């Protein structure tokens, strides 16, 4: 396992459904959750949104994720997508929160792209966390490669 300092960043707010222009009022994660459950990925104990963690000046590469699901047709009128997941932990205010790195494969993703220095995580609810806060992200180095930009 490896730990890296990260800064909480504002995302597109599509995963949570909070974006004014989101085509998914309930949020994409809530809509995707039943499909993920079919592959053994249970999000019941997680907050149904993504936490965006900037690891600048580093980037990440998903090299051998624990779980990859393919051809998930979760939204009417959009093409199927591939997703990978890797267990992780977030340390914030000296508390540890379990999570999953959520990686929609860019070659199948429906817009809303992020830089390779931004890691999306589905995690337990974290009280008081805000944009600009510092946290530590613990990742499985066999599954995710961290390297300089």
C-alpha positions in Angstrom: 0.0 0.0 0.0 1.1 3.6 -0.7 -0.1 6.8 0.8 -0.2 10.1 -1.0 -1.3 13.6 0.0 -4.3 14.9 -1.9 -6.4 18.1 -2.1 -10.2 17.9 -2.3 -11.3 19.5 -5.5 -14.7 20.4 -6.9 -15.9 18.1 -9.6 -18.6 18.3 -12.3 -21.3 17.3 -9.6 -22.8 14.8 -12.1 -22.0 11.8 -9.9 -24.0 13.3 -7.0 -26.7 14.8 -9.2 -26.0 18.3 -7.9 -25.0 19.8 -11.2 -27.7 22.2 -12.6 -27.2 20.7 -16.1 -26.9 17.1 -15.0 -28.9 14.6 -17.1 -29.1 12.4 -14.0 -31.1 14.2 -11.3 -30.5 11.3 -8.9 -26.8 11.3 -9.8 -24.8 8.9 -11.9 -23.5 6.8 -9.0 -27.0 6.1 -7.6 -28.1 5.1 -11.1 -25.0 2.9 -11.7 -25.1 1.2 -8.2 -27.6 -1.6 -9.1 -25.5 -2.5 -12.1 -22.4 -2.6 -10.1 -24.1 -4.8 -7.4 -24.6 -7.5 -10.1 -20.8 -7.7 -10.2 -20.4 -7.9 -6.5 -19.7 -4.2 -5.9 -22.0 -3.2 -3.1 -22.2 0.6 -2.5 -24.8 0.4 0.3 -22.3 1.7 2.9 -21.0 4.5 0.8 -22.1 8.1 0.0 -23.5 8.0 -3.5 -21.2 10.6 -5.1 -17.5 10.8 -5.8 -14.9 12.7 -3.9 -12.4 14.3 -6.2 -8.8 14.1 -5.0 -6.0 16.0 -6.7 -2.6 14.4 -6.4 -0.8 17.1 -8.4 2.2 17.1 -9.2 1.6 13.4 -9.7 -0.6 11.4 -12.1 -2.1 8.0 -11.7 -2.5 5.0 -14.0 -4.9 2.1 -13.3 -2.7 -0.8 -14.1 -4.3 -3.9 -12.5 -7.5 -3.0 -10.8 -9.2 -5.5 -8.4 -12.5 -5.3 -10.4 -13.3 -4.3 -13.9 -16.8 -4.4 -15.3 -17.5 -4.0 -19.0 -20.3 -2.9 -21.2 -22.5 -1.5 -18.4 -25.6 0.1 -20.1 -26.7 2.2 -17.2 -28.3 5.3 -18.9 -31.0 5.3 -21.5 -29.8 6.9 -24.8 -26.1 6.5 -24.0 -23.5 3.9 -24.9 -22.3 1.2 -22.5 -19.3 2.0 -20.3 -16.4 0.1 -18.7 -15.5 0.8 -15.0 -12.6 -0.3 -12.8 -12.4 -0.2 -9.0 -9.6 -0.5 -6.5 -10.0 -0.5 -2.7 -8.5 2.5 -1.0 -8.7 4.5 2.3 -8.9 8.2 2.9 -7.4 9.7 6.1 -9.1 13.0 7.0 -8.8 14.7 10.4 -7.1 11.6 11.8 -10.0 9.3 10.9 -9.8 6.5 8.3 -12.6 6.1 5.7 -12.9 3.1 3.5 -13.5 3.7 -0.2 -13.1 2.6 -3.8 -11.2 4.3 -6.5 -13.9 4.8 -9.2 -12.4 4.8 -12.7 -14.8 5.1 -15.7 -12.6 4.1 -18.6 -12.0 7.2 -20.7 -12.5 5.3 -24.0 -16.1 4.5 -23.0 -17.0 7.5 -20.7 -19.9 9.8 -21.4 -18.1 13.2 -21.2 -17.1 15.0 -18.0 -13.4 14.0 -18.2 -10.8 14.7 -15.5 -7.1 15.2 -15.5 -4.9 12.1 -14.8 -3.9 13.9 -11.6 -7.5 13.7 -10.2 -8.6 10.5 -8.6 -12.4 9.9 -8.1 -13.3 8.0 -5.0 -16.6 6.6 -3.7 -16.3 6.5 0.0 -18.2 6.6 3.3 -19.7 9.9 4.2 -16.9 12.2 5.6 -18.3 15.0 7.9 -16.9 18.5 7.5 -14.8 17.8 4.4 -14.6 20.7 2.0 -13.0 21.8 -1.2 -9.4 22.7 -0.6 -9.0 20.4 2.4 -6.0 18.1 2.6 -6.4 14.4 3.0 -4.2 11.3 2.6 -5.2 8.7 0.1 -3.9 5.1 0.6 -3.8 3.0 -2.6 -2.8 -0.5 -3.6 0.4 0.1 -5.5 -0.1 -3.3 -7.4 -3.3 -1.9 -8.9 -2.6 1.8 -9.3 0.7 3.4 -10.4 1.5 6.9 -9.1 4.2 8.8 -11.1 5.4 12.4 -11.6 3.4 14.4 -14.2 
